[in-house]
Amino acid sequence: MTETRKPEIDVPRCTGCGRCVAACPGRHLTLEVAGYRKHALLVKPKACDGCLACLPACPVRAIS
């Protein structure tokens, strides 16, 4: 069985714009507040099917 690719978020690079959250068809991403900043977070990694729709949605390329 092959493992599904999951998005990896570069937290320091993420601006917290929320475009990846909006692009995720399964709603597996959310924005988390850390201090005075927001960043994307994969909250349901087991449910994520690895479609990577979030990848092109990120304007700062914080998702790989």
C-alpha positions as a Markdown table, in Angstrom:
| # | Residue | x | y | z |
|---|---|---|---|---|
| 1 | Met | 0.0 | 0.0 | 0.0 |
| 2 | Thr | 1.4 | 3.4 | -1.0 |
| 3 | Glu | 1.3 | 6.3 | 1.4 |
| 4 | Thr | -0.7 | 9.4 | 0.4 |
| 5 | Arg | 1.3 | 12.6 | 0.0 |
| 6 | Lys | 0.3 | 15.2 | 2.6 |
| 7 | Pro | 0.9 | 18.9 | 2.4 |
| 8 | Glu | 3.7 | 20.2 | 4.6 |
| 9 | Ile | 3.4 | 23.8 | 5.8 |
| 10 | Asp | 6.4 | 26.0 | 6.3 |
| 11 | Val | 5.0 | 27.9 | 9.3 |
| 12 | Pro | 7.6 | 30.7 | 9.3 |
| 13 | Arg | 6.9 | 31.4 | 5.7 |
| 14 | Cys | 3.0 | 31.1 | 5.9 |
| 15 | Thr | 1.3 | 34.5 | 6.1 |
| 16 | Gly | -2.1 | 33.2 | 7.3 |
| 17 | Cys | -4.0 | 34.4 | 4.3 |
| 18 | Gly | -6.4 | 31.4 | 4.4 |
| 19 | Arg | -6.3 | 30.7 | 0.6 |
| 20 | Cys | -5.2 | 27.1 | 1.2 |
| 21 | Val | -8.0 | 26.6 | 3.7 |
| 22 | Ala | -10.5 | 27.8 | 1.1 |
| 23 | Ala | -9.0 | 25.6 | -1.6 |
| 24 | Cys | -9.1 | 22.4 | 0.4 |
| 25 | Pro | -12.2 | 20.4 | -0.7 |
| 26 | Gly | -12.2 | 18.2 | 2.4 |
| 27 | Arg | -11.7 | 21.1 | 4.8 |
| 28 | His | -8.7 | 19.4 | 6.4 |
| 29 | Leu | -6.8 | 22.7 | 6.8 |
| 30 | Thr | -7.5 | 25.5 | 9.2 |
| 31 | Leu | -5.8 | 28.7 | 10.5 |
| 32 | Glu | -4.2 | 28.6 | 13.9 |
| 33 | Val | -3.2 | 31.6 | 16.0 |
| 34 | Ala | 0.2 | 31.5 | 17.5 |
| 35 | Gly | 1.2 | 34.7 | 19.4 |
| 36 | Tyr | 0.3 | 37.6 | 17.1 |
| 37 | Arg | 0.4 | 35.6 | 13.9 |
| 38 | Lys | -1.8 | 33.1 | 12.0 |
| 39 | His | -0.6 | 30.1 | 10.1 |
| 40 | Ala | -2.2 | 27.2 | 8.2 |
| 41 | Leu | -2.4 | 23.9 | 10.0 |
| 42 | Leu | -3.4 | 20.4 | 8.7 |
| 43 | Val | -5.9 | 19.4 | 11.3 |
| 44 | Lys | -7.1 | 16.1 | 9.8 |
| 45 | Pro | -4.0 | 14.5 | 8.4 |
| 46 | Lys | -5.5 | 11.0 | 8.3 |
| 47 | Ala | -8.6 | 12.3 | 6.4 |
| 48 | Cys | -6.5 | 14.2 | 3.9 |
| 49 | Asp | -6.5 | 12.3 | 0.5 |
| 50 | Gly | -3.4 | 14.2 | -0.7 |
| 51 | Cys | -5.1 | 16.1 | -3.6 |
| 52 | Leu | -2.8 | 19.0 | -2.9 |
| 53 | Ala | -5.3 | 21.6 | -4.1 |
| 54 | Cys | -3.8 | 23.8 | -1.4 |
| 55 | Leu | -0.4 | 23.8 | -3.0 |
| 56 | Pro | -1.2 | 26.2 | -6.0 |
| 57 | Ala | -3.5 | 28.3 | -3.8 |
| 58 | Cys | -0.6 | 29.5 | -1.6 |
| 59 | Pro | 0.7 | 32.8 | -2.9 |
| 60 | Val | 4.0 | 32.6 | -0.9 |
| 61 | Arg | 4.7 | 28.9 | -1.6 |
| 62 | Ala | 4.6 | 27.9 | 2.1 |
| 63 | Ile | 3.2 | 24.5 | 1.2 |
| 64 | Ser | 5.1 | 21.7 | -0.3 |
